[in-house]
């Protein structure tokens, strides 16, 4: 690892390829690719296999016209809980960026793969809108206060859809009924909006749901 001056912070690398080339450890946002209008969903901040991790911090940014963060909850690494010490909006009370901090006791660090934290968000945008989920200022430390590096932070991305909008053009009309029927019989590939009743299946119940929304019998 080399020497360091007293009181200085050293980097430590855990992943090495043949020939001594460093392979970066990855932290990434796991999120559904498509999210329904008005819905809530959870993203996890995943981390690859790492030994002796004791602390982390990261900022996460998004488009506040599309998404709003509701809460941040603890993660799990190697079967052990990784707490969330604090989290907050940057700047305070303004949607668009959060900073998350967490650590365990340096005498009981965690090892393995898992996730640093879970983040619950609400969709406030309109159909076809998109938002990135972008990391910045991400840091990971071991129990000896050495920064774990190289560390690759992988951003996420979501797209808003309207339930029942099978053709994904942002409106609900008879074309969506035809598209759902084509998906049911195998003529077209499944789309996120085709699951009009959000039960995880594409069937005639979705056709009925779209038609009920169109004539004002159900909200949508």
N, C-alpha and C positions, 0 to 999 in steps of 0.2 A: 504493500500500500504506500510505501514511501514514508518519509518523516514529515513532521509538522511542527511548527513553532508552538511553544507552550501557549495554551489558551486559544489556538486557532482551530477552525472547523475544517475537518477533512471529509472528502467524498469517499464513498465506498461503493464498489460495483459488484453485483452478484451474478450477472449473466455474461459468460464469455464464450465466444465462438472459437473454432479452430484457428490457430495462429495468433491467438491473443486479442482478436478484434472484439470490441464490446458490443453486446446485443442489448438494446435498451429494454428495460422493464416497461410495461405499458399499463397506464391507467386510462379507462375509457368510460364513456357514457353509454349505458345500455338503455334504449328507449324504443317504444313502438315506432315504426316508420310513419304510421298514420294514426291520428287521434280525432275522436268525434267532437263536433261543435258542442260546447257546454260541458264536456266530460272532464273527468279527473283521471290522472294516470301517475304512475310512479316510475322514476328513472333510478337506476343504480349506478354508482361510481365504482366500477369494477377495477380490481388490481390483480396483476399476475402473481405467480408464485414468488414470494419474497420472504427471507428469514429476518427475524429480529427487528421488526418494525415497531416503533414506539410512538411516532407522532406524524401528523400530516396537516397540511393546509392547502386550500385551493380557492380560487374565485371561479364562479360560473356565470356567464352572461347569456341573455336571450332577448327576444323581441317582446317587450311588455304589451304591445298591441295584440299579440297572439297568445301569449302564455303569462300566467301569474304563479309564482311560487307560494305554496301554502304552508309547508313544513319541511323540516329536515330531521331525520331520525338516524340512530346509530347503525353502523355496519357490522360486518363479521369477517374475520380473517382466520383461516385455519380452524374454524369452529369456536373461536373466542370473540367476544364482543369488542368492537372498536367504538368507543363512545364518541359522541359529538359534544365537545366542551361548550362551544358557542357557535351561533351562526347569526348573520344579520345582513340587511340590505346595504349596499354601497352605492350612493349615499343613503343615510338612514331613512327608512319608510318609503323608499322609492323603488318600485319594481324595475327589473332590468339587469341587476347583478347582485349576487350574494357572495359572502366570504364565509367559509366553513373551516372550523378548527377542531382538532380532536387529538387525544393522546391516551396512552395507557402508562402505568407505572414503569419506569426504566428497569425495575427488577423483575418485571413480568411482561416482556415484549411478546408480540404475536408473530407467528411464522405460518406461511402457507399462502394460498390464494383465497379470494373472496371479494368483498366490496367495502369501501371506506365509509359510505353513507348511502342512504336512500332519500330522494327528494320527491315530494308530492307536488304536482302542478295542476292547475286548472286551465282549460282552454277557454279563452275569451275572444279569440279571433273568428273570422268568417271562413266558409269553405274555400279551399284551394290556397289559403294563406300558408306560409311556411315560417319556421323559425329555427335558427341554429341554436345549439347549446354548446357554448365555447368556453374552454378552460383558459385561465391565465394565473400566473403567480402560484403554480402548483409546486409543492415541496413535500418530501418524504424523508424522515429521519429515523436512524436506528437508536438503540438504547444507549449508545455512547455519544449521542448528539452528532453523528456523522451523517451528512446528507447522502441519501441513496441515489446514485446516478450511474449512467444516464437514465432518465425517466421520460418516457414519451407519453404525453397527454393527448388522447384522441377525442376530438369533439363529436357531438351528436347532431341530429337533424330530425325535425318532425314536420309533417304536413297535415293540415286540418281538412277533415272531410265531413260531409253531412250524411247522416244515416239515411239510407234509401237512395242516395245519389249514385246509382250504379255506374252511370257513364262518366261520373266525376267532372261535370261541367259547371257545378255550383248551383244548379237549379233542380227542382223536383218536378218531373212531368211524365207523360206516358212513355217517353223513350226509356225511362228507368225501369218501368214495368217490363218492357220488351227485353231489355238487357238482362234483367234478373232471370227471366224465363230462358234466355239463351245460355246463361251460366248454369242454370239447373240441369239442362239437357246436355251440357258439355260442349256447346258450340263456342263459347268464349271463356277466357280465364276469369277466375274470381277477382273481384275488386273489393276494396274495403267498404265502400258505400253500399254494396249490394246487401249486406247484412242489416236490413232496415230495422229489425227489432233487437239487434245486438245480442242475439243468443248464441253466436258462434257458428251458426249453420246458415246455409243459403237454401231456402225452400219456398213453397207456396205461401207460407206465413209472411214472408218478406214482401211478396207481391201484394197481398192483402193489406199489409201495413202501409206501403207506399200509396195505395189507392185511398185508404182511410185518411192519410195526411192530406192528399190532394183535394179531397172533398170536404175537409175541415172537421172530420170526425175525431181525429187525433192530432195533438200538437206535433210539430216537426220543423 
